[in-house]
Amino acid sequence: MLQAADVPFEFSTPEQEQRYKDLAEQLRCLVCQNQSLADSHAELAQDLRNEVYRMLVQGQSDKEIIDFLVTRYGDFVLFKPPLKSGTALLWAGPFLMLIGAILIVFRLTRKNARLVSPELSNHDQQRLDTLLKPPADRKRI
């Protein structure tokens, strides 16, 4: 869905319009960062949409358009950056954060479990055992 096209474009063929829509969905707004060019209302997004349209009308391929924008703005302009040494952290970051959060929760719960269950004296342990027995087996204390 191309919702944020502030300036309407005229296309010579439906295929050309579809290519434009596909490109606008694949490219990230550099201002909003969590929106595609198609969804963003930022001025920079409109400038990039104009650039994509201009290059498309000039007959450049999708790859040429994407390569131009990546050269100019880096892999960040892509919603799905390629996996390479420079973008490995983008791909692995969420998983590393999840693993780190799980480890922190695990350590905190183990630490709290040790703090909550102190050693019982023999008298207290016998009393607890008596209380935990079924009612018929209990003796009065």
C-alpha positions in Angstrom: 0.0 0.0 0.0 1.4 3.3 -1.0 -0.3 5.6 1.5 2.1 8.4 2.0 2.7 9.6 -1.6 2.5 13.3 -0.9 3.1 14.0 -4.6 1.3 11.8 -7.0 3.3 10.3 -9.8 2.2 9.3 -13.3 3.4 6.0 -14.7 3.5 4.9 -18.3 2.6 1.3 -17.4 1.0 -0.6 -14.5 4.2 -2.6 -14.3 6.3 0.5 -13.8 3.9 1.7 -11.0 4.1 -1.7 -9.3 7.9 -1.6 -9.5 7.8 1.9 -7.8 5.5 0.6 -5.1 7.7 -2.4 -4.5 10.8 -0.3 -4.2 9.1 2.2 -1.9 8.2 -0.7 0.4 11.7 -2.2 0.4 13.4 1.1 1.3 13.5 2.6 4.8 12.8 6.2 5.6 16.0 7.6 7.0 14.2 10.0 9.3 11.4 7.7 10.7 13.6 4.5 10.6 10.8 2.2 11.4 8.7 3.1 8.3 9.2 2.4 4.6 9.4 5.2 2.1 5.8 4.3 1.1 4.5 4.9 4.7 6.5 7.9 5.7 5.3 11.5 5.5 8.8 13.0 6.2 10.2 15.5 3.7 13.3 13.3 3.2 11.1 10.4 2.4 9.4 12.5 -0.3 12.8 13.5 -1.7 13.8 9.8 -1.8 10.5 8.8 -3.5 11.1 11.6 -6.1 14.6 10.2 -6.7 13.3 6.6 -7.0 10.6 7.8 -9.4 13.1 9.8 -11.5 15.5 6.9 -11.8 12.6 4.5 -12.6 11.3 6.8 -15.4 14.9 7.0 -16.8 14.8 3.3 -17.2 17.1 2.2 -14.5 16.6 -1.3 -13.1 15.6 -2.0 -9.5 19.1 -3.2 -8.7 20.6 0.0 -10.1 18.2 2.2 -8.0 18.9 0.2 -4.8 22.6 0.1 -5.4 22.6 3.9 -5.9 20.7 4.5 -2.6 22.9 2.0 -0.7 26.0 3.7 -2.0 24.7 7.1 -1.0 23.0 6.2 2.4 24.5 2.8 3.3 22.8 -0.5 4.0 20.5 1.1 6.6 18.3 2.4 3.8 17.2 -1.2 3.2 14.6 -2.8 5.3 16.3 -6.1 4.9 20.0 -5.3 4.8 22.3 -8.1 3.4 24.1 -10.3 5.9 27.8 -9.2 5.8 30.4 -8.2 8.4 29.1 -4.7 8.6 25.5 -5.7 9.2 26.0 -8.8 11.3 25.2 -7.0 14.5 21.9 -5.8 12.9 20.9 -9.4 12.3 22.4 -10.9 15.5 21.6 -8.0 17.9 18.0 -9.0 18.7 19.0 -12.6 19.4 21.9 -11.5 21.6 19.7 -9.2 23.6 17.1 -11.9 24.1 19.8 -14.4 25.3 21.2 -11.7 27.6 17.7 -11.0 29.1 17.1 -14.7 29.7 20.5 -15.0 31.4 19.7 -12.0 33.6 16.3 -13.3 34.6 17.8 -16.7 35.3 20.5 -15.3 37.6 18.1 -13.0 39.4 15.6 -15.8 40.1 18.3 -18.2 41.3 19.7 -15.5 43.6 16.3 -14.6 44.9 15.5 -18.3 45.5 18.6 -18.7 47.7 17.6 -15.6 49.7 14.0 -16.7 50.2 14.7 -20.2 51.4 16.9 -19.9 54.5 18.1 -22.9 56.5 15.6 -24.2 59.0 16.5 -25.4 62.4 15.8 -29.0 63.3 12.9 -28.0 65.4 11.3 -25.8 62.7 11.9 -28.6 60.1 10.1 -31.2 62.3 7.3 -28.8 62.8 7.0 -28.1 59.1 7.0 -31.8 58.3 4.3 -32.3 60.9 2.2 -29.6 59.3 2.6 -31.0 55.8 1.4 -34.5 56.8 -2.1 -35.4 55.9 -4.6 -34.5 58.7 -5.1 -38.1 59.9 -1.3 -38.5 60.5 -0.8 -35.3 62.5 -0.2 -35.2 66.2 -1.1 -32.1 68.2 1.8 -29.8 68.9 
